[in-house]
Amino acid sequence: MKLKKSHIISLILLSGLLIAKPVFAEDNVSQDDHPMGYYIKQEQEQQDSEENTSTDTAEVPSIRARSFAAAIPAANVPDTLYSDNTSLPRKDAVDISSHQSWMVQADFNAIKAAGVKTIIIKLTEGTGYINPYASSQIQMAKSAGLNIAVYHYATLQGANSQDAGNSLAVQEANYFANTAKKLGLSTNIVMIMDCEQPYKDGKGNVIDPNPANVDWATSAAKFASQLKSQGYSNTIFYTSSSWLGTNTLTCQMNYNTLGGAKKVWAAQYLYGSPSSTNLKNTQYGAWQYTSQMRFKGGTANLLIKDLDTSIDYNNIFGAPSQNLQDVYRLYNANTGEHFYTLNFAEKTNLQNVGWRYEGIGWLSSSTGSPVYRVYNPNTRGGDHYYTMSKYEAQQLVSKGWRWDNNGGAAFYSNGSKNLYVAYNPNASSGSHNYTTNSYEQDNLLRLGWKYGAVAWKVN
């Protein structure tokens, strides 16, 4: 079978004859934890080496045709970039993994102040690796006010047929989704499939480019479909611009198979310095234009450590409905009360004093019919009640309950999902439970809880 052009490049790349050390900060990359762009950086380094040293004119034009460079290079390698350079493309998004475990809260605050809108955090790789820093990185990003997206480094390890590739894509999607759920991530979050891995055998050894009978785009579409079945319907795809095209016979990632060019995040690191007046890859949803951004005006770490940085042309990293907010659900084992809040700092403070975080309860709109929250300080441990009836809330306040949120709306009723309420007549605290899960609701009713009503509508 005829090899795709991307295969030809990878054959040269993996031959081991001319590979120089890749240009990237992560010097110690384990077999199961690759940072985003790991093989893309190596491909670029190989292209630089070939263009500077090779005398084989038959091979060089093929490499140059699929090169990351848009024109004849003005420099041998991409520049180290600095965030205060106003001639650069926008700094909309930064992606990180365990290799940025050095980042502390001040670093997240600094990149936010520098104009970054979204932080993209690695969660998983294959079906056996979870970023051990993901939870803390997510919390620091939220505290900094950054939008969050997450990515999975896909391996399709050992796939030697399309059916095998599709099956592995489904397994990896399940692993990604299950990890996102354990971390309490909203189903509204952007989920990203990182597609760059060369072909490995069952033992993880790189033995060839991806075989010609395994098309990454076809497997990627299966990946997205499986995520959707798990509740995560907002998937985009990251890959090298050299893998992209519209002909499945000549490229690994036919973006039409993926839902169109706007569903793609393309990586292409230009020779020298990219310019905001000469943007590239504008046909795609976003462009990762550097792996070598250093942020000034922030912390000492950011001045000496490189970060991948991208321009988001079409807001593909933002949640599809920006007016929706996560409602955090917590549980107090000492009182039996569940508590629901939009406030991330409040959620974190309660965790710090012993409440158990149970994930995202639902998505709340910023408009609609108001829902009020009142607090009873006279029960053991206190108790909260939520109602759409302002009159009911006022009556409780007249009997000694207190307004939360100064009497303003805690949430809004506006959506297509039912939020059920059940009442426990035997409890003084935690007497009301709110859930979108009909199984949870039915189980409580079987145990003797009352009502079984729809409290309000959510997303």
N, C-alpha and C positions, 0 to 999 in steps of 0.2 A: 504494500500500500504506500502511496506517495506521502512523504513527510510534509507536515505543515511548515511554513516558514519559521514559526516560533520554535519548532522542533530543531530545525537546522541551527538556529542561533544557540539553543541550549546544548546541542551536541558539541559545538565548538567550545561553549562555556565550560562544560563538564569534562572535557577531554583531559584537563589537567596540564596541558602543555604550556599555556600562556597566562594562567590565572595569577594575578597579583593580589596582594592583600586588599580586601574590600574597604571602601571608605565608609566606615560607620563607627559609632561610639561603642557599640555593644561588642567588646572584644571576646567575651566569654559567653557564647551562645550554646546552650545545651541542645541535645538532640530533640527534646520535646518542648522547647520554649523558644520559638523564633519571633523576633520583633517584626512588626509590619514593615515590608519593603526589604527584608533580609536578602532574598534572592534577586530582587530588582536592583539593589545596590551592586550586587556582584555582577549582574549582567552589564550594568553601565561601566563598571571598572574594567570588565573584559573588553568591552567595545573601545574604551579609551586605549587599552594596551594594543589591541589589534590595529587601530587607526594610526598609532604612533610608531609601531615596530614591524608590522607585517609587510612582507614583500609579495604576498600571494594576492594578486589583483583579482583573482577569480572569486575569492571569498569576501574581501572587504566591501565591495558594493552591496552585497546581500545584507551584511551587518549594518551598513550605513543606511540602507533603505528602511530598516526597522529600528534605527537608532533613536535614543531619547533626544538627540540634538535636532533642533528645527532647521538649522542652517550650518554652514561651515563653522566649526568651533572657533571662538575667539580666544579660548583658553583650553588647557588640557583637561581640566576637571571642573565641576561646579564649585562656585565660591561658597565660603562660609558667609552667611547672611546675618545681618543685625536688625533687630526689630525697629530701630529708630530711623531706618532708611526709608524715606517716604516714596521712593521710586519703585519699591517692590509691590507685587500684588497684595491684596488684602490678606490679613492673617486671621481668617475666619475660624480655623479649626486646628487643633494639635492632637496627635494620637500618641498614646503611651502604653506601656506594658510593665512587666516586672522589672525590666531594665531601667525604668525610671523610678525605682523604689526609693531613690534619694530625694524625691520631691516631698516637700513638707507644705503645710498650709500657706506659708508666705509665698511659695512658688506659684501655687494655684491663684492666689490673689493677684500676684504680679502679672501673670499672663492675661488674666481678665482685664486688668487695668491697661494692658498694652493693646487691647482691642480684640482678643480672642473671644469668640462666642461659645464655641463647643469644644469639649474635651472628649476624645474618643478612646475608650479604655478596653484593653484586651481582657476578655473573660476566659477563653478556652482555646485549646488546640487539639485537633484530632478527637479522640474519645477518652483521653486519659490525663489531660493536663488542665488545671485551673490556676489562673493567676492568683497567687496567695495574697497579693496586695490590692486586688480589685476592690474589696469592700472598703478599705480605708481610702483608696483613691476616689471612689465614688462619693464618699462622705465629704472629703475635702473639696472636691469639685462642686458639690451642692452648696457647701458652706461659702464658697467663693462666688456663688451665683452663676455658675457656668451651666449651659445646657449639656446634657450627657447623652452620648451614643456609645454603643459597645460593639466589639468585633470578635469574630472567631477566625483563627488561622486554620484554614482547611488543608488537610493533607491527602485525603483519598488514598491512604497508604496501602500499597499492594494491589490497587485496581489494575486489572489487565484486560478488562472488557467494559463496554458501556453499562451493562447490567450491574457489574461489580462497582463501578464508579457511582452509579445512582444509589445503590444500596448503602454504600459508605457515606454518601452525602446525607441520606436520611438519618443514619446513625449519628453523624456529627451534628446535624441540626437538632436532634433530640437532646444531645448532650449540652449543646449551647443553650437551648430553651430551658432545660431543667436547672442549669446553673443560674440563669437569669432569674428564674422564679425563686430559687433559694436565697438570692440576694435581694429579693423584694422589688425587682425592677418592673416598672409598669409595662403592660402589653402595648402601650402607646410608644414605647421607646424605639429608636432606629437601631435595627440589628444589621450588622455588616458582615459579609462573607469575604474574607481575604483569600484571593485566588492567585497564587504565584508559585506554589510548591512544585518542584520537578518530581518526576516519578521515582518512588521508592519501592523496594520489595517489602515482603512481610516482616523483615528484620529491621527495617528502617534505613537500609543502605541505598544511597542514590546510585541507580544503575543505568539511567537513561533519561531522556526527556519523557514526558507523558506519552504513552503509546498512541499511535495515530488512530486507534479504534476507541479511544476514550476522549470525548469532547467535554471540556470543562464547563462550557455554558449549559449543556444539557443537564449535567449533574448539578450545577448551580441552581437551575430552575427547580429541580427536585428538592434541593435544600430549602429554597424559599417557600415552596409549597408545604413542606413539612413544618417549617416554622409557623406558617399561617394556621395549620391544623392545631398547633400548640397555643394559638392565641396571639402570636406575634406576626402582624400582617405588613409591617413596614420594613422590608429588606432591601438593601442596596449592595452593590458588588464592587470590591476594590481589586484592581489588577494593574499590570504594566500596560502602558499605551501600546507596546509592541505586541501584546496579545489581542488587541481589540480590532474589530472590523465587522463586516457584514456577510462575509463568505465563510461558512463553516469549514470549507475545504482548505482554506489558507490561513485561518486564525483560530486561536483557542477559545476566544470569547466573542462570539457573535452576539452583539448587544441586542439585536432584535429578539433573540431567544430569551433574553433577560427582561424584556418589557420595554426596551428602548434605550437610547443613549443617555437619557437623563437619569436612568437607574444606576449609572456607572460612575465610579470615582477612579479617575485615571492617574497613575503615577508617571511622571516624566520630569527628570531633573536636567535642566539645561546646562550647557557649558557656560561658565561665567555666571552672570547674575541675571535672573529674570526681571522683566519690567512690566509695570502696570499699564504701560501704553502699548504693549505688544503681547497680550495674553494668549496662551495656548490652550488647546483642549476645551475650548468654549462649547463644543458640541455635547460635552458630557455634563453630568450633574455637578462634579467638583474636580479640581485638579490639585494633586499633591505635588507642589513644585520644588520642594527642598526637603532634605533630611538633615540640614545643617543650619537651622535657625538658632540664634542666640538672642535672648531677650534682655535688653538694657533697661535701666531704671527700676530694676527689681531686686533680685537677690544675688549673692555671690555664686550660687550654683548655676543660675541661669546664664551667667556671663561666660561660663567655661564649658557648659554641657549643651550639646546639640539636641534640638527637637524637630521631629517631622512637622511640617506646617503646610496647610492647604487653603485654597480659596474655594468657597462654596458658592458656585454660580446660581444654583436654583433652590437653596435652602433645603437640600436633601438630608442634612443632618438634624434638622429641626423636626419635632413631632408634627404630624400632619395637622393637628388641631391645637394651635398654640394656646387656646383659651381653656384647655383642659389641664387640671392639676392632680397630682397624686394625693390620695388621702391615705395617710399612714395609720395602720391598725396596731395597737399595742394591748398587752394583757397584763394585769396585776394579779399574780398568783395568790397574794395575801388577802385580797378582797373579792376576787372573781370578776372584777370589772374589765370590760373592753373599752378602750378609749380611741377616738378617731380625730385626727388633726391634719391640716394642710401644712402646718408649720414644721419645717425640718429641724429647726433648733429645738422646738418643744419636744419633738419626737426623740431627739438625741439626749436631751436632758432627762427625760423619763427613763430611757434606757440606762443612763448612768446611775439612776437611783433604784434600779432593780426591775423595772418593767421589761417584759419580753416583747420584742418586736416581731410581729407576725406577717409583715409584708404589706403590699398595697391592698387596701380594702376595696377601693373603687376609684374611678376618675370623676372629678367634680368639675362642672362647668363654672365659668366666671359670670354667667348670666342665667336668668331663669327665676323661678319662684324661690324666695328665701327660706332657708332652714335655720332654726334658732337652736342654740345650745345653752342649757342652764345647769347649774351645779348645786348639789345639796351638801352643805358642809356638816350636816348633823348626823349623817350615817357613818358607820365605822369605815374609815379610809376615804370617805366622800363618795359621791356618785354623780354621773352626768346623764342628762336626758336630752334627746334631740327631737324636734318637732317642727312641722311646717305651720302650725297654728300659733300665731303670736299671742292670741288670747289665752291659749293653754299655758304658754310660757309665762305670761303675766300673772296668771293665777298661781302658778308655782312660786314665782318670785314673791307674791304677796303672802305666801305661807312660809317664807324663810329661805327659799332657794335664791341663788345669785345668778345674775346675768353673766355669761361668758361673752367676750368680744364686745363689751359695752352695749349689749342689746342688738348689735348688728348681726347680719347673716353669718353663720359659720360655714355654710355650704349653700349650694343652689340646686334645686330640682330641675333638671333639664337633660334628658337623654332617652335612650330606648331600653335600658335594662331596669329590671325591677330591683329595688333595694328592700329586702324584707326585714321586718322587725318582729321579734318574739319577746314575750314578757315572762319572767320567772316570779311567780307570786310568793315564793319562799325565800327570796333574796332581798336584803336591804341595800346592798351595793352590787352593782353589775346586774341589775334586774332587767335591763334591756339589752338585747343583742341585735346588731345590724349586719346584714350580709347579702351579697349578691348570689351566694351559692345556695341553690334550692335544696341540695342534699343536706347541707348544714342546717338549714331552716327546718326541713322535715324531721331530721334527727332530734332537734330540740323539742319539737312538738310531740314526738313519740316519748320523750323523757318527761313530759308534763308541763312544758312551757305553754303559754297561751298566745292568743291573737292570730299569728300567722298572716298578718296583713302586709300590704305593700306600703312602706313608709314614704318613699318618694322615688323619683326616677333618676338614674345616673348613667354614666358612660362606661 
